[in-house]
Amino acid sequence: MLLDIQDVSISFSERTLFQHVSLRIEEGDRIGLVGANGEGKTSLLNLLNGDLSPTTGIRTIKKDLHIGYLRQNSGLESKNTIREEMKRVFEPLLRAQARMQVISHQLENYHTEQQKKQQSYQVLAAEYGELLSYFESNEGYQIDVKIETILNGMGFREFDKETICATLSGGEKTRLALAKLLLQQPDLLMLDEPTNHLDMETLQWLEGYLSTYKGALIIVSHDRYFLDQICNRIWELANLSVTPYKGNYTKYQQTHKLLQDYQVKEYQKQQIEVQKLSDYIARNKVRATTAAMAKSREKALEKLKQQMKRPPTEKKSIRIHFQYPQEPVKDVLQVEQLPLFAGGDPFGNRLIPPMNFTISRGDKVAIVGPNGVGKTTLLKTLIRDYPLPQGARIRWGLHTKLAYYSQDFSSLTPYKTLKEEIWDRIPLSHETEVRNLLANVGFIGEDVDKNIDMLSGGEKSRMKLAILMLEKANVLLMDEPTNHLDLSSREVLEEALINFSGTLLLVSHDRYLLSKVPNKIIELSPQGLQWYEGGYQSYLSIKTMQTIQEYSSDIPSHLPASEGAKEYYRTKQQRAQDAMNRRRLQQLENEIPKLEEHLKELSIEMGRVAGDYTVYCEVAKEYEEGQNQLNDLMAEWTELSERYENLS
């Protein structure tokens, strides 16, 4: 046991965040903490860290437990350089190393065997031996390697390590704070939204690192894909309580839904029984011959009412549905000879050479690529927010109606109320219509009279979604639409985009969304555009195969066999391991698509038998087992493919 809380409650003034919560963290736990915004996730982390005392209950921790806590948007402020700040993690080892160097110089003054028999020499030699043992057992010789590995993985490969930390941007400071925590390797690592400010490459590296992390983890994140890859338990914070679930986020969703359905059905059965008993008592209480039995049933009814538990009421989800009145022509968009320039300036730095592509009606296209490559620039050029470069051609088909969801909030008017913002866009509508639209995205009652600038990031995002529904476009261009949204809102948006029958161009770092919505991928790079048919998982598989092929082609064919072996494989065992990796990778790439297809069939079957609870549970159990198997296979595939890439 690392940390334990028993019967804990947290209250502030009139508000209770949670009550009677008992939780335990064991070694090896990888816990995802989920819940709606405002439910108290950060407060629970503060309680676990010891920064917040419980109103009631007990917190117990293991002796000498080292906790590392990355608070949300908490950047590393320091006047040290990046290298100096990272080396502070290893101060005890560096002090030991410095002392060893001093002793080493002192020992050099003892030249003869007679001098080395002196007590002073023996004392120094013994101290040196103890320090050396401590230094080596704590991997002191690996300090620089560890620092470089973590900094490179966290996106600081190209940075001058002599850069002063305080001069970094906010996002860079947060990444550096996380890098320092990873170097510290605490027994319990708590991360509040660690994926903010990470590009795709850094995110994938962090997943790989945390998947083999020796300590326990607690992670708060809106990145469902990240939670799926890392977590083996989920804590759900809702209705003043914390409910633990086994498995990753996807399994939590499935189990949560089954539990919810079961609780509702049990409650309905109890209500029917209550009604039957009440009817019996009403009919027989006044009759002398049955009054005693009616009295007995009254006791049974009272006991049943005490045992009844109303299913917990979940916060009302937002409702999103994108509709449009008219279909466009088949060729929705044709792009010819379109280059991309930084900031849309045709005289600025060219990001991507001229490209050509066509989007057809009903396509759902994800635009991916490294940060800064021009994904947002492409969307803004397509909607003519940026000027069209000379010689380029963009042609939208007949009857296409565009709606653009920007990454920022510039489309909203800060000084207007929510009601005014909508009313100005549909001036002839009734107030009831405006209120209904705003209610769909969670704004009810007096909320509609708030000013836009009073809203949180999540609320502004929901406001933009309301406007997007209002525009009734058959082509949606969306730039990071899940930013700022909580998990439940992300899931509603995801379902709406799956059901949207129009055309979608999507820029997103949300890999859970990318895994479910797009059926085509555009990858942007400084070399140009690459088009991939199929969804995001298919794209990742193709990219992995391309990496393997590139690795194979990198082995120089002109080297003699012995020289080539010496260059690329140091031992026979490595050659054997490489061959095993090749075979297993091929096997996994055959197994995974088959299992994914089977899961699709089971998903359809679950929908077909939803009315039969017994059969539904059996199919759902098989689906859960298959999903767990798929997660294991994907984890193995990721590990092997990364190892294969590193063979060179």
Beta strands, then each sheet from edge to edge (+ up, - down):
strand 1: 3-12
strand 2: 15-25
strand 3: 30-34
strand 4: 56-61
strand 5: 67-70
strand 6: 188-192
strand 7: 216-220
strand 8: 233-238
strand 9: 241-246
strand 10: 331-341
strand 11: 350-360
strand 12: 364-368
strand 13: 393-396
strand 14: 402-405
strand 15: 475-479
strand 16: 503-507
strand 17: 520-525
strand 18: 528-533
sheet 1: 2+ 1- 4+
sheet 2: 5+ 6+ 7+ 3+ 8+ 9-
sheet 3: 11+ 10- 13+
sheet 4: 14+ 15+ 16+ 12+ 17+ 18-
end
